[in-house]
């Protein structure tokens, strides 16, 4: 579980560094990273990404390691940050 914590912390750092207002908003809404990022790490995105993306991701991941994983995290947040910021606690 220590390794999993490390991956979750790295995801959080990507978000804090690049999408600070989104991170702050998630914290205001009391959304913990474990609520969504745990499944990303466990499934390596295969549980919700289309198969063609998954194949490309796995090739890059095997060639370049975890930095490819964090690039995908960045791209996901780049796409959804505006939607997250529109969310309310209601």
PyMOL Python script that loads the backbone (N, CA, C, O; Angstrom):
from pymol import cmd

cmd.read_pdbstr("""\
ATOM      1  N   UNK A   1       0.817  -1.201   0.000  1.00  0.00           N
ATOM      2  CA  UNK A   1       0.000   0.000   0.000  1.00  0.00           C
ATOM      3  C   UNK A   1       0.858   1.262   0.000  1.00  0.00           C
ATOM      4  O   UNK A   1       0.392   2.328  -0.402  1.00  0.00           O
ATOM      5  N   UNK A   2       2.103   1.150   0.445  1.00  0.00           N
ATOM      6  CA  UNK A   2       2.993   2.314   0.448  1.00  0.00           C
ATOM      7  C   UNK A   2       3.220   2.795  -0.982  1.00  0.00           C
ATOM      8  O   UNK A   2       3.216   4.000  -1.237  1.00  0.00           O
ATOM      9  N   UNK A   3       3.419   1.865  -1.919  1.00  0.00           N
ATOM     10  CA  UNK A   3       3.601   2.231  -3.320  1.00  0.00           C
ATOM     11  C   UNK A   3       2.388   2.948  -3.880  1.00  0.00           C
ATOM     12  O   UNK A   3       2.522   3.913  -4.632  1.00  0.00           O
ATOM     13  N   UNK A   4       1.207   2.476  -3.516  1.00  0.00           N
ATOM     14  CA  UNK A   4      -0.026   3.102  -3.980  1.00  0.00           C
ATOM     15  C   UNK A   4      -0.129   4.534  -3.474  1.00  0.00           C
ATOM     16  O   UNK A   4      -0.532   5.431  -4.215  1.00  0.00           O
ATOM     17  N   UNK A   5       0.231   4.747  -2.229  1.00  0.00           N
ATOM     18  CA  UNK A   5       0.221   6.101  -1.655  1.00  0.00           C
ATOM     19  C   UNK A   5       1.152   7.021  -2.449  1.00  0.00           C
ATOM     20  O   UNK A   5       0.818   8.176  -2.715  1.00  0.00           O
ATOM     21  N   UNK A   6       2.311   6.502  -2.821  1.00  0.00           N
ATOM     22  CA  UNK A   6       3.267   7.283  -3.594  1.00  0.00           C
ATOM     23  C   UNK A   6       2.657   7.697  -4.932  1.00  0.00           C
ATOM     24  O   UNK A   6       2.773   8.857  -5.329  1.00  0.00           O
ATOM     25  N   UNK A   7       2.012   6.767  -5.628  1.00  0.00           N
ATOM     26  CA  UNK A   7       1.398   7.095  -6.912  1.00  0.00           C
ATOM     27  C   UNK A   7       0.294   8.130  -6.746  1.00  0.00           C
ATOM     28  O   UNK A   7       0.174   9.048  -7.557  1.00  0.00           O
ATOM     29  N   UNK A   8      -0.508   7.988  -5.703  1.00  0.00           N
ATOM     30  CA  UNK A   8      -1.574   8.954  -5.447  1.00  0.00           C
ATOM     31  C   UNK A   8      -1.007  10.336  -5.130  1.00  0.00           C
ATOM     32  O   UNK A   8      -1.551  11.347  -5.572  1.00  0.00           O
ATOM     33  N   UNK A   9       0.073  10.381  -4.373  1.00  0.00           N
ATOM     34  CA  UNK A   9       0.713  11.665  -4.061  1.00  0.00           C
ATOM     35  C   UNK A   9       1.275  12.311  -5.321  1.00  0.00           C
ATOM     36  O   UNK A   9       1.206  13.530  -5.482  1.00  0.00           O
ATOM     37  N   UNK A  10       1.828  11.497  -6.209  1.00  0.00           N
ATOM     38  CA  UNK A  10       2.354  12.035  -7.468  1.00  0.00           C
ATOM     39  C   UNK A  10       1.230  12.612  -8.325  1.00  0.00           C
ATOM     40  O   UNK A  10       1.395  13.663  -8.943  1.00  0.00           O
ATOM     41  N   UNK A  11       0.090  11.928  -8.362  1.00  0.00           N
ATOM     42  CA  UNK A  11      -1.068  12.446  -9.093  1.00  0.00           C
ATOM     43  C   UNK A  11      -1.489  13.788  -8.503  1.00  0.00           C
ATOM     44  O   UNK A  11      -1.747  14.747  -9.231  1.00  0.00           O
ATOM     45  N   UNK A  12      -1.553  13.840  -7.195  1.00  0.00           N
ATOM     46  CA  UNK A  12      -1.925  15.080  -6.517  1.00  0.00           C
ATOM     47  C   UNK A  12      -0.942  16.192  -6.853  1.00  0.00           C
ATOM     48  O   UNK A  12      -1.356  17.326  -7.091  1.00  0.00           O
ATOM     49  N   UNK A  13       0.348  15.888  -6.877  1.00  0.00           N
ATOM     50  CA  UNK A  13       1.354  16.900  -7.218  1.00  0.00           C
ATOM     51  C   UNK A  13       1.187  17.414  -8.645  1.00  0.00           C
ATOM     52  O   UNK A  13       1.359  18.608  -8.894  1.00  0.00           O
ATOM     53  N   UNK A  14       0.856  16.535  -9.575  1.00  0.00           N
ATOM     54  CA  UNK A  14       0.609  16.963 -10.956  1.00  0.00           C
ATOM     55  C   UNK A  14      -0.540  17.969 -10.985  1.00  0.00           C
ATOM     56  O   UNK A  14      -0.464  18.992 -11.666  1.00  0.00           O
ATOM     57  N   UNK A  15      -1.588  17.672 -10.251  1.00  0.00           N
ATOM     58  CA  UNK A  15      -2.761  18.548 -10.238  1.00  0.00           C
ATOM     59  C   UNK A  15      -2.447  19.862  -9.530  1.00  0.00           C
ATOM     60  O   UNK A  15      -2.785  20.931 -10.040  1.00  0.00           O
ATOM     61  N   UNK A  16      -1.816  19.801  -8.381  1.00  0.00           N
ATOM     62  CA  UNK A  16      -1.488  21.024  -7.633  1.00  0.00           C
ATOM     63  C   UNK A  16      -0.583  21.935  -8.464  1.00  0.00           C
ATOM     64  O   UNK A  16      -0.788  23.148  -8.514  1.00  0.00           O
ATOM     65  N   UNK A  17       0.397  21.353  -9.100  1.00  0.00           N
ATOM     66  CA  UNK A  17       1.364  22.142  -9.874  1.00  0.00           C
ATOM     67  C   UNK A  17       0.739  22.773 -11.108  1.00  0.00           C
ATOM     68  O   UNK A  17       1.066  23.908 -11.456  1.00  0.00           O
ATOM     69  N   UNK A  18      -0.144  22.059 -11.766  1.00  0.00           N
ATOM     70  CA  UNK A  18      -0.655  22.515 -13.056  1.00  0.00           C
ATOM     71  C   UNK A  18      -2.091  23.036 -13.040  1.00  0.00           C
ATOM     72  O   UNK A  18      -2.493  23.788 -13.928  1.00  0.00           O
ATOM     73  N   UNK A  19      -2.861  22.633 -12.030  1.00  0.00           N
ATOM     74  CA  UNK A  19      -4.276  22.996 -11.962  1.00  0.00           C
ATOM     75  C   UNK A  19      -4.636  23.339 -10.521  1.00  0.00           C
ATOM     76  O   UNK A  19      -5.520  22.720  -9.929  1.00  0.00           O
ATOM     77  N   UNK A  20      -3.955  24.317  -9.968  1.00  0.00           N
ATOM     78  CA  UNK A  20      -4.088  24.660  -8.539  1.00  0.00           C
ATOM     79  C   UNK A  20      -5.536  24.984  -8.166  1.00  0.00           C
ATOM     80  O   UNK A  20      -6.026  24.520  -7.136  1.00  0.00           O
ATOM     81  N   UNK A  21      -6.215  25.768  -8.983  1.00  0.00           N
ATOM     82  CA  UNK A  21      -7.595  26.131  -8.636  1.00  0.00           C
ATOM     83  C   UNK A  21      -8.509  24.901  -8.664  1.00  0.00           C
ATOM     84  O   UNK A  21      -9.448  24.809  -7.873  1.00  0.00           O
ATOM     85  N   UNK A  22      -8.241  23.973  -9.557  1.00  0.00           N
ATOM     86  CA  UNK A  22      -9.019  22.733  -9.595  1.00  0.00           C
ATOM     87  C   UNK A  22      -8.755  21.906  -8.337  1.00  0.00           C
ATOM     88  O   UNK A  22      -9.684  21.375  -7.729  1.00  0.00           O
ATOM     89  N   UNK A  23      -7.502  21.802  -7.958  1.00  0.00           N
ATOM     90  CA  UNK A  23      -7.162  21.089  -6.720  1.00  0.00           C
ATOM     91  C   UNK A  23      -7.866  21.740  -5.531  1.00  0.00           C
ATOM     92  O   UNK A  23      -8.486  21.054  -4.719  1.00  0.00           O
ATOM     93  N   UNK A  24      -7.768  23.057  -5.435  1.00  0.00           N
ATOM     94  CA  UNK A  24      -8.404  23.765  -4.314  1.00  0.00           C
ATOM     95  C   UNK A  24      -9.904  23.514  -4.280  1.00  0.00           C
ATOM     96  O   UNK A  24     -10.489  23.334  -3.212  1.00  0.00           O
ATOM     97  N   UNK A  25     -10.514  23.503  -5.446  1.00  0.00           N
ATOM     98  CA  UNK A  25     -11.953  23.267  -5.522  1.00  0.00           C
ATOM     99  C   UNK A  25     -12.296  21.839  -5.086  1.00  0.00           C
ATOM    100  O   UNK A  25     -13.274  21.624  -4.371  1.00  0.00           O
ATOM    101  N   UNK A  26     -11.498  20.879  -5.512  1.00  0.00           N
ATOM    102  CA  UNK A  26     -11.715  19.495  -5.060  1.00  0.00           C
ATOM    103  C   UNK A  26     -11.619  19.404  -3.541  1.00  0.00           C
ATOM    104  O   UNK A  26     -12.403  18.698  -2.907  1.00  0.00           O
ATOM    105  N   UNK A  27     -10.663  20.114  -2.960  1.00  0.00           N
ATOM    106  CA  UNK A  27     -10.504  20.101  -1.505  1.00  0.00           C
ATOM    107  C   UNK A  27     -11.714  20.753  -0.822  1.00  0.00           C
ATOM    108  O   UNK A  27     -12.183  20.260   0.204  1.00  0.00           O
ATOM    109  N   UNK A  28     -12.221  21.859  -1.385  1.00  0.00           N
ATOM    110  CA  UNK A  28     -13.412  22.515  -0.838  1.00  0.00           C
ATOM    111  C   UNK A  28     -14.617  21.571  -0.858  1.00  0.00           C
ATOM    112  O   UNK A  28     -15.437  21.570   0.060  1.00  0.00           O
ATOM    113  N   UNK A  29     -14.706  20.772  -1.921  1.00  0.00           N
ATOM    114  CA  UNK A  29     -15.814  19.824  -2.047  1.00  0.00           C
ATOM    115  C   UNK A  29     -15.574  18.532  -1.267  1.00  0.00           C
ATOM    116  O   UNK A  29     -16.413  17.632  -1.259  1.00  0.00           O
ATOM    117  N   UNK A  30     -14.413  18.457  -0.610  1.00  0.00           N
ATOM    118  CA  UNK A  30     -14.005  17.298   0.181  1.00  0.00           C
ATOM    119  C   UNK A  30     -13.895  16.036  -0.678  1.00  0.00           C
ATOM    120  O   UNK A  30     -14.242  14.937  -0.246  1.00  0.00           O
ATOM    121  N   UNK A  31     -13.408  16.223  -1.893  1.00  0.00           N
ATOM    122  CA  UNK A  31     -13.160  15.098  -2.794  1.00  0.00           C
ATOM    123  C   UNK A  31     -11.718  14.658  -2.583  1.00  0.00           C
ATOM    124  O   UNK A  31     -10.784  15.433  -2.790  1.00  0.00           O
ATOM    125  N   UNK A  32     -11.552  13.435  -2.178  1.00  0.00           N
ATOM    126  CA  UNK A  32     -10.212  12.896  -1.961  1.00  0.00           C
ATOM    127  C   UNK A  32      -9.724  12.251  -3.252  1.00  0.00           C
ATOM    128  O   UNK A  32     -10.502  11.666  -4.006  1.00  0.00           O
ATOM    129  N   UNK A  33      -8.448  12.366  -3.486  1.00  0.00           N
ATOM    130  CA  UNK A  33      -7.866  11.800  -4.697  1.00  0.00           C
ATOM    131  C   UNK A  33      -8.094  10.288  -4.790  1.00  0.00           C
ATOM    132  O   UNK A  33      -8.216   9.742  -5.887  1.00  0.00           O
ATOM    133  N   UNK A  34      -8.149   9.635  -3.670  1.00  0.00           N
ATOM    134  CA  UNK A  34      -8.388   8.200  -3.661  1.00  0.00           C
ATOM    135  C   UNK A  34      -9.720   7.832  -4.310  1.00  0.00           C
ATOM    136  O   UNK A  34      -9.887   6.723  -4.817  1.00  0.00           O
ATOM    137  N   UNK A  35     -10.664   8.769  -4.290  1.00  0.00           N
ATOM    138  CA  UNK A  35     -11.999   8.508  -4.815  1.00  0.00           C
ATOM    139  C   UNK A  35     -11.988   8.271  -6.326  1.00  0.00           C
ATOM    140  O   UNK A  35     -12.867   7.584  -6.846  1.00  0.00           O
ATOM    141  N   UNK A  36     -11.018   8.823  -7.027  1.00  0.00           N
ATOM    142  CA  UNK A  36     -10.970   8.618  -8.472  1.00  0.00           C
ATOM    143  C   UNK A  36      -9.624   8.076  -8.948  1.00  0.00           C
ATOM    144  O   UNK A  36      -9.583   7.278  -9.885  1.00  0.00           O
ATOM    145  N   UNK A  37      -8.548   8.484  -8.334  1.00  0.00           N
ATOM    146  CA  UNK A  37      -7.219   8.142  -8.840  1.00  0.00           C
ATOM    147  C   UNK A  37      -6.792   6.718  -8.510  1.00  0.00           C
ATOM    148  O   UNK A  37      -5.960   6.144  -9.213  1.00  0.00           O
ATOM    149  N   UNK A  38      -7.339   6.153  -7.470  1.00  0.00           N
ATOM    150  CA  UNK A  38      -6.986   4.779  -7.106  1.00  0.00           C
ATOM    151  C   UNK A  38      -7.304   3.819  -8.251  1.00  0.00           C
ATOM    152  O   UNK A  38      -6.498   2.950  -8.583  1.00  0.00           O
ATOM    153  N   UNK A  39      -8.473   3.982  -8.844  1.00  0.00           N
ATOM    154  CA  UNK A  39      -8.834   3.099  -9.967  1.00  0.00           C
ATOM    155  C   UNK A  39      -7.953   3.355 -11.184  1.00  0.00           C
ATOM    156  O   UNK A  39      -7.703   2.443 -11.972  1.00  0.00           O
ATOM    157  N   UNK A  40      -7.479   4.598 -11.344  1.00  0.00           N
ATOM    158  CA  UNK A  40      -6.559   4.883 -12.466  1.00  0.00           C
ATOM    159  C   UNK A  40      -5.286   4.072 -12.315  1.00  0.00           C
ATOM    160  O   UNK A  40      -4.802   3.472 -13.275  1.00  0.00           O
ATOM    161  N   UNK A  41      -4.741   4.058 -11.095  1.00  0.00           N
ATOM    162  CA  UNK A  41      -3.487   3.348 -10.855  1.00  0.00           C
ATOM    163  C   UNK A  41      -3.688   1.839 -10.969  1.00  0.00           C
ATOM    164  O   UNK A  41      -2.884   1.145 -11.592  1.00  0.00           O
ATOM    165  N   UNK A  42      -4.748   1.342 -10.374  1.00  0.00           N
ATOM    166  CA  UNK A  42      -4.988  -0.099 -10.380  1.00  0.00           C
ATOM    167  C   UNK A  42      -5.250  -0.615 -11.801  1.00  0.00           C
ATOM    168  O   UNK A  42      -4.728  -1.659 -12.190  1.00  0.00           O
ATOM    169  N   UNK A  43      -6.054   0.115 -12.566  1.00  0.00           N
ATOM    170  CA  UNK A  43      -6.419  -0.359 -13.905  1.00  0.00           C
ATOM    171  C   UNK A  43      -5.520   0.190 -15.005  1.00  0.00           C
ATOM    172  O   UNK A  43      -5.605  -0.245 -16.154  1.00  0.00           O
ATOM    173  N   UNK A  44      -4.656   1.151 -14.657  1.00  0.00           N
ATOM    174  CA  UNK A  44      -3.812   1.811 -15.664  1.00  0.00           C
ATOM    175  C   UNK A  44      -4.679   2.358 -16.803  1.00  0.00           C
ATOM    176  O   UNK A  44      -4.315   2.252 -17.974  1.00  0.00           O
ATOM    177  N   UNK A  45      -5.819   2.938 -16.449  1.00  0.00           N
ATOM    178  CA  UNK A  45      -6.777   3.586 -17.346  1.00  0.00           C
ATOM    179  C   UNK A  45      -7.599   2.612 -18.195  1.00  0.00           C
ATOM    180  O   UNK A  45      -8.465   3.057 -18.949  1.00  0.00           O
ATOM    181  N   UNK A  46      -7.363   1.317 -18.102  1.00  0.00           N
ATOM    182  CA  UNK A  46      -8.073   0.371 -18.960  1.00  0.00           C
ATOM    183  C   UNK A  46      -9.550   0.235 -18.609  1.00  0.00           C
ATOM    184  O   UNK A  46     -10.330  -0.273 -19.415  1.00  0.00           O
ATOM    185  N   UNK A  47      -9.943   0.680 -17.423  1.00  0.00           N
ATOM    186  CA  UNK A  47     -11.341   0.523 -17.014  1.00  0.00           C
ATOM    187  C   UNK A  47     -12.270   1.562 -17.636  1.00  0.00           C
ATOM    188  O   UNK A  47     -13.488   1.388 -17.591  1.00  0.00           O
ATOM    189  N   UNK A  48     -11.731   2.637 -18.216  1.00  0.00           N
ATOM    190  CA  UNK A  48     -12.628   3.643 -18.779  1.00  0.00           C
ATOM    191  C   UNK A  48     -12.148   4.287 -20.070  1.00  0.00           C
ATOM    192  O   UNK A  48     -12.869   5.105 -20.641  1.00  0.00           O
ATOM    193  N   UNK A  49     -10.976   3.954 -20.545  1.00  0.00           N
ATOM    194  CA  UNK A  49     -10.479   4.523 -21.794  1.00  0.00           C
ATOM    195  C   UNK A  49     -10.753   3.558 -22.947  1.00  0.00           C
ATOM    196  O   UNK A  49     -10.772   2.343 -22.751  1.00  0.00           O
ATOM    197  N   UNK A  50     -10.962   4.092 -24.137  1.00  0.00           N
ATOM    198  CA  UNK A  50     -11.188   3.228 -25.303  1.00  0.00           C
ATOM    199  C   UNK A  50      -9.969   2.349 -25.595  1.00  0.00           C
ATOM    200  O   UNK A  50      -8.834   2.716 -25.292  1.00  0.00           O
ATOM    201  N   UNK A  51     -10.224   1.209 -26.177  1.00  0.00           N
ATOM    202  CA  UNK A  51      -9.158   0.252 -26.465  1.00  0.00           C
ATOM    203  C   UNK A  51      -8.011   0.845 -27.292  1.00  0.00           C
ATOM    204  O   UNK A  51      -6.853   0.601 -26.953  1.00  0.00           O
ATOM    205  N   UNK A  52      -8.273   1.607 -28.356  1.00  0.00           N
ATOM    206  CA  UNK A  52      -7.139   2.168 -29.118  1.00  0.00           C
ATOM    207  C   UNK A  52      -6.221   3.037 -28.244  1.00  0.00           C
ATOM    208  O   UNK A  52      -4.998   2.978 -28.374  1.00  0.00           O
ATOM    209  N   UNK A  53      -6.817   3.839 -27.357  1.00  0.00           N
ATOM    210  CA  UNK A  53      -6.011   4.643 -26.440  1.00  0.00           C
ATOM    211  C   UNK A  53      -5.202   3.748 -25.513  1.00  0.00           C
ATOM    212  O   UNK A  53      -4.018   3.989 -25.276  1.00  0.00           O
ATOM    213  N   UNK A  54      -5.851   2.715 -24.994  1.00  0.00           N
ATOM    214  CA  UNK A  54      -5.197   1.802 -24.059  1.00  0.00           C
ATOM    215  C   UNK A  54      -3.981   1.145 -24.693  1.00  0.00           C
ATOM    216  O   UNK A  54      -2.945   1.008 -24.041  1.00  0.00           O
ATOM    217  N   UNK A  55      -4.086   0.740 -25.939  1.00  0.00           N
ATOM    218  CA  UNK A  55      -2.966   0.102 -26.638  1.00  0.00           C
ATOM    219  C   UNK A  55      -1.803   1.079 -26.785  1.00  0.00           C
ATOM    220  O   UNK A  55      -0.653   0.730 -26.522  1.00  0.00           O
ATOM    221  N   UNK A  56      -2.112   2.303 -27.207  1.00  0.00           N
ATOM    222  CA  UNK A  56      -1.056   3.324 -27.348  1.00  0.00           C
ATOM    223  C   UNK A  56      -0.433   3.631 -25.989  1.00  0.00           C
ATOM    224  O   UNK A  56       0.787   3.722 -25.858  1.00  0.00           O
ATOM    225  N   UNK A  57      -1.294   3.791 -24.973  1.00  0.00           N
ATOM    226  CA  UNK A  57      -0.772   4.082 -23.638  1.00  0.00           C
ATOM    227  C   UNK A  57       0.182   2.995 -23.164  1.00  0.00           C
ATOM    228  O   UNK A  57       1.276   3.295 -22.688  1.00  0.00           O
ATOM    229  N   UNK A  58      -0.224   1.734 -23.292  1.00  0.00           N
ATOM    230  CA  UNK A  58       0.615   0.638 -22.796  1.00  0.00           C
ATOM    231  C   UNK A  58       1.955   0.572 -23.517  1.00  0.00           C
ATOM    232  O   UNK A  58       2.982   0.304 -22.892  1.00  0.00           O
ATOM    233  N   UNK A  59       1.954   0.811 -24.808  1.00  0.00           N
ATOM    234  CA  UNK A  59       3.223   0.820 -25.530  1.00  0.00           C
ATOM    235  C   UNK A  59       4.134   1.910 -24.985  1.00  0.00           C
ATOM    236  O   UNK A  59       5.311   1.671 -24.715  1.00  0.00           O
ATOM    237  N   UNK A  60       3.583   3.101 -24.827  1.00  0.00           N
ATOM    238  CA  UNK A  60       4.386   4.216 -24.295  1.00  0.00           C
ATOM    239  C   UNK A  60       4.814   3.965 -22.855  1.00  0.00           C
ATOM    240  O   UNK A  60       5.937   4.285 -22.467  1.00  0.00           O
ATOM    241  N   UNK A  61       3.913   3.393 -22.071  1.00  0.00           N
ATOM    242  CA  UNK A  61       4.235   3.110 -20.677  1.00  0.00           C
ATOM    243  C   UNK A  61       5.383   2.106 -20.584  1.00  0.00           C
ATOM    244  O   UNK A  61       6.310   2.281 -19.793  1.00  0.00           O
ATOM    245  N   UNK A  62       5.313   1.070 -21.385  1.00  0.00           N
ATOM    246  CA  UNK A  62       6.379   0.065 -21.359  1.00  0.00           C
ATOM    247  C   UNK A  62       7.708   0.627 -21.868  1.00  0.00           C
ATOM    248  O   UNK A  62       8.775   0.207 -21.421  1.00  0.00           O
ATOM    249  N   UNK A  63       7.640   1.569 -22.794  1.00  0.00           N
ATOM    250  CA  UNK A  63       8.862   2.196 -23.314  1.00  0.00           C
ATOM    251  C   UNK A  63       9.441   3.240 -22.363  1.00  0.00           C
ATOM    252  O   UNK A  63      10.659   3.346 -22.216  1.00  0.00           O
ATOM    253  N   UNK A  64       8.568   4.009 -21.719  1.00  0.00           N
ATOM    254  CA  UNK A  64       9.021   5.195 -20.974  1.00  0.00           C
ATOM    255  C   UNK A  64       8.705   5.198 -19.485  1.00  0.00           C
ATOM    256  O   UNK A  64       9.183   6.075 -18.764  1.00  0.00           O
ATOM    257  N   UNK A  65       7.919   4.247 -19.007  1.00  0.00           N
ATOM    258  CA  UNK A  65       7.628   4.165 -17.582  1.00  0.00           C
ATOM    259  C   UNK A  65       6.532   5.109 -17.109  1.00  0.00           C
ATOM    260  O   UNK A  65       5.681   5.556 -17.878  1.00  0.00           O
ATOM    261  N   UNK A  66       6.588   5.393 -15.816  1.00  0.00           N
ATOM    262  CA  UNK A  66       5.521   6.131 -15.132  1.00  0.00           C
ATOM    263  C   UNK A  66       5.319   7.550 -15.627  1.00  0.00           C
ATOM    264  O   UNK A  66       4.241   8.113 -15.439  1.00  0.00           O
ATOM    265  N   UNK A  67       6.319   8.142 -16.252  1.00  0.00           N
ATOM    266  CA  UNK A  67       6.120   9.513 -16.734  1.00  0.00           C
ATOM    267  C   UNK A  67       4.981   9.559 -17.754  1.00  0.00           C
ATOM    268  O   UNK A  67       4.290  10.573 -17.860  1.00  0.00           O
ATOM    269  N   UNK A  68       4.778   8.471 -18.505  1.00  0.00           N
ATOM    270  CA  UNK A  68       3.664   8.410 -19.444  1.00  0.00           C
ATOM    271  C   UNK A  68       2.328   8.401 -18.700  1.00  0.00           C
ATOM    272  O   UNK A  68       1.360   9.018 -19.144  1.00  0.00           O
ATOM    273  N   UNK A  69       2.282   7.710 -17.585  1.00  0.00           N
ATOM    274  CA  UNK A  69       1.070   7.681 -16.761  1.00  0.00           C
ATOM    275  C   UNK A  69       0.707   9.090 -16.312  1.00  0.00           C
ATOM    276  O   UNK A  69      -0.448   9.502 -16.417  1.00  0.00           O
ATOM    277  N   UNK A  70       1.693   9.829 -15.814  1.00  0.00           N
ATOM    278  CA  UNK A  70       1.434  11.173 -15.306  1.00  0.00           C
ATOM    279  C   UNK A  70       1.109  12.158 -16.425  1.00  0.00           C
ATOM    280  O   UNK A  70       0.419  13.149 -16.189  1.00  0.00           O
ATOM    281  N   UNK A  71       1.591  11.902 -17.628  1.00  0.00           N
ATOM    282  CA  UNK A  71       1.195  12.719 -18.778  1.00  0.00           C
ATOM    283  C   UNK A  71      -0.298  12.564 -19.046  1.00  0.00           C
ATOM    284  O   UNK A  71      -0.984  13.532 -19.373  1.00  0.00           O
ATOM    285  N   UNK A  72      -0.789  11.346 -18.906  1.00  0.00           N
ATOM    286  CA  UNK A  72      -2.218  11.101 -19.111  1.00  0.00           C
ATOM    287  C   UNK A  72      -3.022  11.795 -18.012  1.00  0.00           C
ATOM    288  O   UNK A  72      -4.065  12.387 -18.289  1.00  0.00           O
ATOM    289  N   UNK A  73      -2.550  11.728 -16.785  1.00  0.00           N
ATOM    290  CA  UNK A  73      -3.224  12.435 -15.685  1.00  0.00           C
ATOM    291  C   UNK A  73      -3.326  13.925 -16.021  1.00  0.00           C
ATOM    292  O   UNK A  73      -4.382  14.536 -15.854  1.00  0.00           O
ATOM    293  N   UNK A  74      -2.238  14.493 -16.487  1.00  0.00           N
ATOM    294  CA  UNK A  74      -2.232  15.908 -16.877  1.00  0.00           C
ATOM    295  C   UNK A  74      -3.287  16.160 -17.962  1.00  0.00           C
ATOM    296  O   UNK A  74      -4.067  17.107 -17.866  1.00  0.00           O
ATOM    297  N   UNK A  75      -3.305  15.321 -18.976  1.00  0.00           N
ATOM    298  CA  UNK A  75      -4.242  15.515 -20.085  1.00  0.00           C
ATOM    299  C   UNK A  75      -5.693  15.366 -19.633  1.00  0.00           C
ATOM    300  O   UNK A  75      -6.568  16.094 -20.104  1.00  0.00           O
ATOM    301  N   UNK A  76      -5.950  14.434 -18.730  1.00  0.00           N
ATOM    302  CA  UNK A  76      -7.316  14.282 -18.204  1.00  0.00           C
ATOM    303  C   UNK A  76      -7.736  15.557 -17.485  1.00  0.00           C
ATOM    304  O   UNK A  76      -8.825  16.079 -17.725  1.00  0.00           O
ATOM    305  N   UNK A  77      -6.886  16.054 -16.616  1.00  0.00           N
ATOM    306  CA  UNK A  77      -7.245  17.264 -15.875  1.00  0.00           C
ATOM    307  C   UNK A  77      -7.345  18.484 -16.783  1.00  0.00           C
ATOM    308  O   UNK A  77      -8.158  19.374 -16.537  1.00  0.00           O
ATOM    309  N   UNK A  78      -6.543  18.530 -17.806  1.00  0.00           N
ATOM    310  CA  UNK A  78      -6.638  19.634 -18.763  1.00  0.00           C
ATOM    311  C   UNK A  78      -8.012  19.641 -19.416  1.00  0.00           C
ATOM    312  O   UNK A  78      -8.578  20.704 -19.674  1.00  0.00           O
ATOM    313  N   UNK A  79      -8.545  18.462 -19.682  1.00  0.00           N
ATOM    314  CA  UNK A  79      -9.864  18.340 -20.313  1.00  0.00           C
ATOM    315  C   UNK A  79     -11.026  18.611 -19.359  1.00  0.00           C
ATOM    316  O   UNK A  79     -12.041  19.174 -19.768  1.00  0.00           O
ATOM    317  N   UNK A  80     -10.890  18.221 -18.102  1.00  0.00           N
ATOM    318  CA  UNK A  80     -12.052  18.272 -17.199  1.00  0.00           C
ATOM    319  C   UNK A  80     -12.004  19.369 -16.142  1.00  0.00           C
ATOM    320  O   UNK A  80     -12.963  19.533 -15.387  1.00  0.00           O
ATOM    321  N   UNK A  81     -10.926  20.113 -16.071  1.00  0.00           N
ATOM    322  CA  UNK A  81     -10.809  21.125 -15.009  1.00  0.00           C
ATOM    323  C   UNK A  81     -11.950  22.128 -15.011  1.00  0.00           C
ATOM    324  O   UNK A  81     -12.485  22.458 -13.953  1.00  0.00           O
ATOM    325  N   UNK A  82     -12.325  22.610 -16.175  1.00  0.00           N
ATOM    326  CA  UNK A  82     -13.404  23.606 -16.213  1.00  0.00           C
ATOM    327  C   UNK A  82     -14.717  23.007 -15.700  1.00  0.00           C
ATOM    328  O   UNK A  82     -15.493  23.697 -15.040  1.00  0.00           O
ATOM    329  N   UNK A  83     -14.966  21.738 -15.998  1.00  0.00           N
ATOM    330  CA  UNK A  83     -16.180  21.080 -15.513  1.00  0.00           C
ATOM    331  C   UNK A  83     -16.130  20.881 -13.999  1.00  0.00           C
ATOM    332  O   UNK A  83     -17.140  21.039 -13.312  1.00  0.00           O
ATOM    333  N   UNK A  84     -14.960  20.537 -13.489  1.00  0.00           N
ATOM    334  CA  UNK A  84     -14.802  20.368 -12.037  1.00  0.00           C
ATOM    335  C   UNK A  84     -15.062  21.694 -11.337  1.00  0.00           C
ATOM    336  O   UNK A  84     -15.738  21.736 -10.309  1.00  0.00           O
ATOM    337  N   UNK A  85     -14.534  22.763 -11.886  1.00  0.00           N
ATOM    338  CA  UNK A  85     -14.696  24.076 -11.261  1.00  0.00           C
ATOM    339  C   UNK A  85     -16.160  24.540 -11.253  1.00  0.00           C
ATOM    340  O   UNK A  85     -16.541  25.374 -10.432  1.00  0.00           O
ATOM    341  N   UNK A  86     -16.958  24.012 -12.144  1.00  0.00           N
ATOM    342  CA  UNK A  86     -18.390  24.352 -12.178  1.00  0.00           C
ATOM    343  C   UNK A  86     -19.202  23.558 -11.167  1.00  0.00           C
ATOM    344  O   UNK A  86     -20.341  23.925 -10.878  1.00  0.00           O
ATOM    345  N   UNK A  87     -18.655  22.493 -10.629  1.00  0.00           N
ATOM    346  CA  UNK A  87     -19.372  21.644  -9.684  1.00  0.00           C
ATOM    347  C   UNK A  87     -19.583  22.363  -8.358  1.00  0.00           C
ATOM    348  O   UNK A  87     -18.738  23.131  -7.899  1.00  0.00           O
ATOM    349  N   UNK A  88     -20.732  22.089  -7.763  1.00  0.00           N
ATOM    350  CA  UNK A  88     -21.009  22.619  -6.430  1.00  0.00           C
ATOM    351  C   UNK A  88     -21.181  21.442  -5.476  1.00  0.00           C
ATOM    352  O   UNK A  88     -21.268  20.289  -5.898  1.00  0.00           O
ATOM    353  N   UNK A  89     -21.228  21.744  -4.234  1.00  0.00           N
ATOM    354  CA  UNK A  89     -21.388  20.695  -3.225  1.00  0.00           C
ATOM    355  C   UNK A  89     -22.806  20.214  -3.071  1.00  0.00           C
ATOM    356  O   UNK A  89     -23.079  19.372  -2.215  1.00  0.00           O
ATOM    357  N   UNK A  90     -23.718  20.723  -3.875  1.00  0.00           N
ATOM    358  CA  UNK A  90     -25.134  20.351  -3.759  1.00  0.00           C
ATOM    359  C   UNK A  90     -25.436  19.067  -4.465  1.00  0.00           C
ATOM    360  O   UNK A  90     -26.581  18.616  -4.463  1.00  0.00           O
TER     361      UNK A  90
END
""", "prot")
cmd.dss("prot")
cmd.show_as("cartoon", "prot")
cmd.util.cbc("prot")
cmd.orient("prot")
